Amino acid sequence: MPAKQSITTGVENPWYPEGGPGRHLKARLAAGEVMMAPMLSEYARPSIIKLFQHAGYDFIYIEYEHVYFGLDHLADTILSCRDNGLPVVAKTPQLERQEIAKLLEAGVVGIQLPRTETREQVQTLIDFVKHPPRGTRAIAPGWASSDYKGVNDWSAWMEEQSAETAIVLHIETRLGYENIAELVTIPEVDMVYCGPGDSSVELGHPGDYDHPDVRGPMENALQLCLDNGVYFGTTASGPEAAAEWVDKGAQFFEVGSELDFIRRGATELIQNHRKAFGK
């Protein structure tokens, strides 16, 4: 029996045969694909999204924990991501209902909680992200979260919107690693990202992503994710390390920001020219 359709106007987006960017993201992970995402860390512009699309990335991270974006520019950029086949996962700056609601209604499909440590935090995040009966997310039909289409059946729409969203835990503290076995058993958890930067600081080896004291807890988290049907991702120290993570079962990677790419490209260009000039 076909599912009820809540959308009454508008054309379906050909990028998302599963019905929306959130369901598309989760369906690709469920199919075993390895996905890579750049991070927007300062410049929110649709033109950057087109460059990322042409480069072949799979989805987009938005660094909204450490960085301030103007909401108009950010909302335009998120909409551009959706229109160009790139689902958006964003870190929320804090575990607060209004902050999360604004990201969701702007079209973000995955909410990533920095410094995830306790079951209570995760349950609160789920409550803010999911519509009733699973949570208490407020009704806001017809905005970017549903591509500005008209909505007829609110009950069906709420069900679709809950299916569209992904709960992403961000493990980066000792307490988070200590509690990870409990956290990955929470049914609504979709993805776990282990942040090696802060993890390396917490575990006593700043910047050394591959130190055994850092890799050990991360690999334990990966195995627990595999045991519980949760998708695991991280940031690798390089392509070879990423390949090792994939061999172990990792499926998604945050692989640098637009600032990283500008810095690297600008540096390489000037160094190559200076070298050619003999200076």
Residue pairs with C-beta under 8 A, 6 or more apart in sequence:
3 156
4 153
4 155
4 156
5 153
5 156
6 151
6 152
6 153
6 154
6 155
6 156
6 157
6 159
6 160
7 146
7 149
7 150
7 151
7 152
7 157
8 149
8 150
8 151
8 152
9 149
9 150
10 147
10 148
10 149
10 150
13 20
13 21
13 82
13 83
13 147
15 21
15 24
15 83
15 84
15 85
16 23
16 24
16 85
17 24
18 24
18 27
19 160
19 163
19 164
20 109
20 160
20 163
20 164
21 81
21 82
21 85
21 86
21 87
21 88
21 107
21 109
21 164
22 87
22 109
22 110
22 163
22 164
22 165
22 166
23 163
23 164
24 87
25 35
25 59
25 87
25 89
25 109
25 110
25 166
26 166
26 190
28 35
28 58
29 35
29 191
29 231
29 251
29 252
32 251
33 58
33 251
34 246
34 250
34 251
34 252
34 253
35 58
35 59
35 251
35 252
35 253
36 57
36 58
36 252
36 253
36 255
37 57
37 58
37 59
37 60
37 61
37 89
37 252
37 253
37 254
37 255
38 52
38 55
38 57
38 60
38 61
38 254
38 255
38 256
38 257
38 258
38 261
39 60
39 61
39 62
39 63
39 254
39 256
39 257
39 258
40 48
40 60
40 61
40 62
40 63
40 77
40 257
40 258
41 63
41 66
41 67
41 257
41 258
41 259
42 67
42 257
42 258
42 259
43 258
43 259
44 62
44 69
44 70
44 73
44 74
44 76
44 77
45 73
45 77
46 76
46 77
46 80
48 77
48 258
49 60
49 77
49 80
49 81
49 84
49 86
50 80
50 84
52 60
52 86
53 84
53 85
53 86
57 86
58 86
58 252
59 86
59 87
59 88
59 89
59 110
59 252
60 81
60 86
60 87
60 88
60 89
61 88
61 89
61 90
61 91
61 112
61 254
62 69
62 74
62 78
62 88
62 89
62 90
62 91
62 108
63 91
63 257
64 74
64 90
64 91
64 92
64 93
64 103
65 91
65 92
65 93
65 114
71 102
71 106
74 106
75 106
75 107
75 144
78 88
78 106
78 107
78 108
78 144
79 106
79 107
79 144
81 87
81 88
81 107
82 88
82 107
82 144
82 147
87 109
87 110
88 107
88 108
88 109
88 110
89 108
89 109
89 110
89 111
89 112
89 166
89 168
89 191
90 103
90 108
90 110
90 111
90 112
91 112
91 113
91 114
91 170
92 99
92 100
92 103
92 111
92 112
92 113
92 114
93 99
95 113
95 121
95 124
95 125
95 128
97 128
100 111
100 125
100 128
100 129
101 128
101 137
101 138
101 140
103 111
104 111
104 129
104 137
104 145
104 165
105 140
105 143
105 144
105 145
106 143
106 144
106 145
107 144
107 145
107 147
109 164
109 165
109 166
110 165
110 166
110 167
110 168
110 190
110 191
111 125
111 128
111 129
111 165
111 166
111 167
111 168
112 168
112 169
112 170
112 191
112 193
113 121
113 122
113 125
113 168
113 169
113 170
114 170
114 172
114 195
115 170
115 172
115 173
115 176
115 198
116 122
116 169
116 170
116 171
116 176
116 183
117 173
117 175
117 176
117 179
118 175
118 179
118 183
119 179
119 182
119 183
119 186
122 167
122 169
122 183
122 186
122 189
123 186
125 167
126 134
126 135
126 167
126 186
126 188
127 135
127 136
127 137
128 135
128 136
128 137
129 135
129 137
129 165
129 167
130 137
130 162
130 165
130 188
131 137
131 139
131 158
131 159
131 161
131 162
132 158
134 162
134 188
135 162
137 161
137 162
139 154
139 158
141 151
141 154
141 157
142 148
142 149
142 150
142 151
145 161
145 164
146 157
146 160
146 161
151 157
166 190
166 191
167 188
167 189
167 190
167 191
168 190
168 191
168 192
168 193
169 176
169 183
169 184
169 189
169 191
169 192
169 193
170 193
170 195
171 177
171 180
171 183
171 192
171 193
171 194
171 195
171 199
171 221
172 194
172 195
172 197
172 198
172 199
172 202
173 198
173 199
173 202
174 202
174 203
176 183
177 199
177 217
177 220
177 221
180 192
180 220
180 221
180 224
181 224
183 189
183 192
184 192
184 221
184 224
184 225
184 227
184 228
184 230
185 228
189 230
190 230
190 231
191 230
191 231
191 232
191 233
191 252
192 221
192 225
192 230
192 231
192 232
192 233
193 233
193 234
193 252
193 254
194 217
194 218
194 221
194 222
194 232
194 233
194 234
195 234
195 235
196 209
196 214
196 218
196 234
196 235
196 236
196 237
197 207
197 209
197 235
199 214
199 217
199 218
200 206
200 207
200 208
200 209
200 211
200 214
203 211
203 213
203 214
203 217
204 213
205 211
205 213
205 214
208 214
209 215
209 235
209 236
209 237
209 241
210 237
210 241
218 234
219 248
221 232
222 232
222 245
222 248
222 249
222 250
223 249
224 230
225 231
225 232
225 249
226 232
226 249
231 251
231 252
232 249
232 250
232 251
232 252
233 250
233 251
233 252
233 253
233 254
234 245
234 250
234 253
234 254
235 253
235 254
235 255
236 242
236 244
236 245
236 253
236 255
242 250
242 253
242 255
245 253
